[in-house]
Amino acid sequence: MDLLTVLVLNLIFILITTFAFQFIIVNRHTSMYRKYAKALIIILSAMQILFCMSFTLIGNENFIFDLRLIPVVLGGLYGGPIVSIILFIIVAAARFPLGGNGIWVNFFNMLTITVFISYISIRFREYPLVKKLYTVVGIAISYTILIFLMKTAIFRDPSELKFVIIYGSTLTAGIFLVTYFIEITKQNHFLHNAMINSEKIEVVSHLAASVSHEVRNPLTVTRGFLQMLKDPSIPEEKRLYYLNTAIDELDRAETIIKDYLAFAKPQSEITSSISVNDEIEKALELIIPYANHFSVNIKKDLMSGLHVTGEAPKFHQCILNIIKNGIEAMPEGGDLMISSREKENGFASIVIKDTGCGMSARQLAKLGEPYFSTKAEKGTGLGMMVVYKIIHEMGGTIEVKSKLNDGSQFTITLPLYNP
């Protein structure tokens, strides 16, 4: 093989293995990388060194040309002085059996590079990107000049200018590309994690603000009515009205806190068989007085014998939340239909449909967010957020279809219980 073929083959292997190392080890197994960083860098660099030394161009006086300098330099810079020394030993151990006069030039150059890298590696990771690139390019150019000068001065064996240019250019471009790739990958990984953390903080912030605001409102109302109850001249009728209103507001605050805790509570690993019909019937028993208050007629068409896997109280709460939302979407009355069916491939389907005000496409897209509600100042969005979380924990999906002034349909699909 000619020089250019050898160098390109070396560079391709270095790039591919570095790419795999960054994405598989550094990005996906970060904890393992942090714990065994030096050992992993040594393994990667040793593989690259041995590959490069297996595909070389041997010149006069047994001078061997390849790109082993790239893993030696980068492994030492990112791994530290100990890694740099170990890589020097690996190169020396692999080079000595090949013999030739070039071994001493290689030994001297690698020793010089190792000492220099060990010195600057402590501060290298703190350098900005541009300074890192200047550093590695400077090392590559210096190594190229030094090895060809020594070859000419000691052995009276000058190399052709074209040969020097091809080797020096490929080595310099290669170490530049690999370093740039490592740094860009690290920056992208850091920015990705920062973005995820920022989104989590934003959600928590919105959630906390929403809960705080919604709990403060009923407490403020309750406080106001309790203060008015201090007046002994208040008629008994108004006194009862104030007490009932204060109790209703405290119940509303309790509901908000309960929904928040249901969302924040970790998923339980204790699951059992749930009778879909039984839980729906229990939910309807509780909600019928509320439906009557809104003049909502509830119809049901339930298939018997359906069982799913999960926690019955959570599933009950999920169904209750959806039915309650459907009733509140029909303040002037309407019909609410709930049905259950067994689907193919071992799934159960629960459909809850109302004839209420419906939702726009924009509202539908935001459904389930903790700070979004179609009830304006009366809602927090926590109820639907809990519904989505429960269905996800049970291994199911929820599909919502809705149009403004044309009602909404919630379709829950859950895997059937398989003992």
C-alpha positions, 0 to 999 in steps of 0.5 A: 500500500502507498502512504496515502492509502495507509494513512487514510485507512488509519484515520478511518479506523480512528474516527469510527472507533472514536465515534462509537466510544463517544456515543456508546460509552461516554453518552449512553453509559456516562456513570460507567465512563466516569468511574472507569474513564482512564481504563476505557481511554487506555483500551480505546487508544491501545486498540487504535495504536495497534491497528495503526501499527498493523497497517504501516508504510516501512521506509529506509532504515526501517522507519515506520509511518502511520497515525499512531501519534493521534491516539497517543496524543489524544489519549494522554490529553484526555486521560492524564499523565498516567494514561500518557505514560501507559500509552508510551509503554504500549507504543514502545513494546509494540515497536521494539520487535520490529527493530531497525534504526528508526526505533530510536528516533521513534523512542526519542520522539514519543518520549518527548511527546509523552513528557509534554502531554503529561505536563499540559494534560492537567490543564488541557480539558479546561482549554477553550475549543480553539486553544485545544485545536491549536495545541493538537495541531502544534504537536502534530506539526512539531512531531512531523518536523522533528522526525524528518529532521532527525531522519535526515541529520542522523541517517543522511536519508532525506525524504521527498518533499511530497512524502513529507507534505502528505504525511504531515498534512494527513497527520495534522488534519486527522488529529484536528478532525478527531479532536474537533469531533470529540469536543463537539460531541461533548458539547452537544451531550452537555447541551442536551442534558442542560436542555432536559434539566431546564425543561424539567425545572420549567415544568416543576416551576409551572406546576408549583406556581399552578398548585400554589395559586389554586390552593391559595384561592380557596384558602383566601375565600375560606379565611374571608368567610370565617372572619365574617362568622365572627360577627354575632349579628349575622343571621343563621341562614347566612351563617350556614351559607358561609360555613358551607362555602368555606367547607366547599372551598377547603374540599376544592383545595384538598382535591387539588393537593390530592391530584398533585400528590397522585402525580408526584407519587412514585409508581407502585410495583404492586398490581393486581387484576382489576374488574373494569365494570366494577370500577366504572360502576363505583365511579358512577355511584359517586358521580351521579349526584354531581351529574344530576346537578348539571342535568347530565344523563349518563348512559352505559354499555359495558361488556362483562368479564373484562379485567386489566392489570394495575392498582384499582384505586388509581384506575378508579380515580382515572375514570372518575376524573374523565367522567367529572370533566365530561360533566363539567363540559356540559353546564347546560346538561347533555348526555355522557356515554361510557362503554367497554369492549374487548379488542383484538390482540388482548386489549380492553377499550373504554370509551367515554363520550360527552356532548359538551363544549368540546376543545379546539385543536390547540387545546387538544394538543396541550391536554395533560400539561400540568398548567393547562386547563380548559376551565380557565381560572377554575382548573389546574390541569392536574386531573388530566395530568394524573389520568395520563400518568395512570394510563401510562403506568398501566401500559396503556394508551389514551386517545382524545377526539374533540371538536368545539361545540361538538363534544369530546371522546376519550378512548382508553386502551389497556392490556387485559389481565393475563394471570 
